[in-house]
Structures are given as structure tokens and as C-alpha cells.
């Protein structure tokens, strides 16, 4: 009995726990795939994803097989960010979100250093930022935004070819053990005159 207890303690210190007689690793995986956009309704963490809009701005999200980066499908996002009308005459807003929390249980990303995604534009020159929300920002219905996506791309901007964006999690200044959602945001400040229209593709959204 004493020997079994010592073995269990050693395994626990190495990052394993016993559940129903099975040993399960509690260590973070090197990569946590949030969505590869292969499945129908939910992400890889089993949560809802959709567009968010406030008129007159608009957005459309479709999973498409057209030139996917990895696997058979990618996410296609069409956006039309207006600069006038809507609340405060600012043109409304538009984007896409994927939830990370399950009920009241938030996603713990403390074992990761960056958020990665593969991206391209239909024509090149499109733009967006990435938003990350924790418990606080979830409660107020907003997120902390990254810089424009080109800051994290090898070419410095979106092109018509796939590129891998790596965004350090330190960019966001949120509570990493209580993440609620990730968003793709078409903010007016990203476009000349506050309005922009285009199509972008996203694939293999992950924490690393």
C-alpha cells in the first residue's frame, strides 16, 4: 500500500492524476486547437461560433472548401463595415466570435504563450484585429483587441496567399485562466475613413 501511494504521488508531481483507475495527463498540450472549421455547428472545444453585427454594418460567415489551408474546409468571412448610421452615427459594427467557456466554466490558457491562426484575403489588403475576452470583458459584452493583423504576419499585411499569424497572449492584458471568447473584429479604425468591405479566410485557430 505504501509503495502504491509513493508511486501515485510521483505520477501526480509529473502531471498525472488517477480517474476511475486510469492515468490522465494534467499537463497542457503543446497546441490547443480551438477550431479547424471542419465540423458543422461547433468549434473543437464544443462551443458556439457566429457573426456579430450592428446595422448598418454586416458580416457573413461560411465554412468553405475553397482553397482551405489545412484539411477540407476553412472559414470565409465577408464583411461590410460602414462609417455612418447606427448607434452614435458610427456605422455600427461587425465581426465573428467563437466561445471558449462552457456555461460558467472559463477556458484556462495559462499554459500557452500565443494565439495562432492561418489567414488570407480574397484580394489582399483586407484588414481585421483579433479580440480576446475574459470574465470581465464577457460580462460587459466586449473584448481586448490586438493590433491590426498585419503586425503579426511575415509580409506585414494580408495577401491572397495563406500566412500564419502569431499573436503573443501578452498583447491582450486579460486574465488567461478565465477566457470567454475569441473574436475577429472589423473595427472602423482599421480602414481609411472608417469603412471597409472585403472577404477574408481563416483556418486552424489555436493556442500554443
Residue pairs with C-beta under 8 A, 6 or more apart in sequence:
8 18
11 18
11 23
15 25
15 26
15 27
16 23
16 24
16 25
16 26
17 23
17 24
17 26
18 24
27 111
28 111
28 112
30 208
31 206
31 207
31 208
32 109
32 112
32 206
32 207
32 208
33 44
33 204
33 205
33 206
34 43
34 44
34 45
34 98
34 100
34 182
34 205
34 206
34 207
35 43
35 44
35 45
35 49
35 75
35 98
35 205
36 44
36 70
36 71
36 203
36 204
36 205
37 63
37 68
37 71
37 73
37 74
37 75
37 202
37 203
38 71
38 72
38 73
40 63
41 48
42 48
42 49
43 49
43 98
43 99
45 100
45 102
45 107
46 102
47 98
47 99
47 100
47 101
47 102
48 98
48 99
49 61
49 96
49 97
49 98
49 99
50 61
50 96
50 97
51 59
51 60
51 61
51 77
51 94
51 95
51 96
51 97
52 59
52 93
52 94
52 95
52 96
52 97
52 183
53 59
53 92
53 93
53 94
54 86
54 87
54 92
54 93
54 94
55 85
55 86
55 92
56 82
56 84
56 85
56 86
56 91
56 92
57 79
57 80
57 81
57 82
57 86
57 91
57 92
57 93
57 94
57 186
58 79
58 80
58 94
59 77
59 78
59 79
59 80
59 94
59 95
59 96
59 186
60 77
60 78
61 75
61 76
61 77
61 96
62 75
62 76
62 78
63 73
63 74
63 75
63 76
64 73
64 74
64 75
64 76
64 201
65 72
65 73
66 74
66 76
67 74
67 120
67 201
68 74
68 203
69 118
69 120
69 162
69 201
69 203
69 204
70 118
70 203
70 204
71 203
74 118
74 201
74 202
74 203
75 96
75 201
75 202
75 203
76 199
76 200
76 201
77 96
77 184
77 199
77 200
77 201
77 202
78 198
78 199
79 94
79 95
79 128
79 186
79 196
79 197
79 198
79 199
79 200
80 94
80 197
81 91
81 93
81 94
81 186
81 187
81 188
81 191
81 194
81 195
81 196
81 197
82 91
82 92
82 195
83 90
83 91
83 188
83 191
83 193
83 194
83 195
84 90
84 91
85 91
85 92
86 92
86 93
90 188
90 194
91 188
91 194
91 195
93 185
93 186
93 187
93 188
94 186
95 128
95 131
95 183
95 184
95 185
95 186
96 183
96 184
97 131
97 181
97 182
97 183
97 184
98 181
98 182
98 183
98 205
99 180
99 181
100 106
100 107
100 179
100 180
100 181
100 182
101 107
101 138
101 179
101 180
101 181
106 134
106 135
106 177
106 178
106 179
106 180
107 178
107 179
107 180
108 176
108 177
108 178
108 179
109 169
109 176
109 177
109 179
109 207
110 176
110 177
112 169
112 176
112 207
112 208
113 168
113 169
113 208
114 166
114 167
114 168
114 169
114 207
114 208
115 130
115 132
115 166
115 167
115 169
115 182
115 205
115 206
115 207
115 208
116 164
116 165
116 166
116 167
116 204
116 205
116 206
116 207
116 208
117 130
117 164
117 165
117 202
117 203
117 204
117 205
117 206
118 162
118 163
118 164
118 165
118 202
118 203
118 204
119 149
119 153
119 158
119 162
119 163
119 165
119 200
119 201
119 202
119 203
120 158
120 159
120 160
120 161
120 162
120 163
120 200
120 201
121 158
121 159
121 160
121 198
121 199
121 200
121 201
122 160
122 198
122 199
122 200
122 201
123 160
123 198
123 199
124 157
124 158
124 159
124 160
125 157
125 158
125 198
126 158
126 196
126 198
126 199
126 200
127 148
127 149
127 150
127 158
127 186
127 190
127 191
127 196
128 148
128 149
128 184
128 185
128 186
128 187
128 190
128 200
129 145
129 146
129 147
129 148
129 149
129 185
129 187
129 190
130 145
130 146
130 149
130 165
130 167
130 182
130 183
130 184
130 185
131 142
131 143
131 144
131 145
131 146
131 181
131 182
131 183
131 184
131 185
132 143
132 144
132 146
132 169
132 172
132 174
132 179
132 181
132 182
132 183
133 142
133 143
133 144
133 174
133 179
133 180
133 181
133 183
134 174
134 175
134 176
134 178
134 179
134 180
135 175
135 178
135 180
136 174
136 175
137 143
137 144
137 174
137 180
138 180
138 181
143 181
143 183
143 185
144 172
144 173
144 174
145 185
145 187
146 152
146 167
146 171
146 172
147 171
148 190
149 158
149 165
150 156
150 157
150 158
152 165
152 166
152 167
153 163
153 164
153 165
154 163
154 164
155 163
158 200
162 201
162 203
166 208
169 176
169 207
182 205
184 200
184 202
186 196
188 194
188 195
188 196
190 196
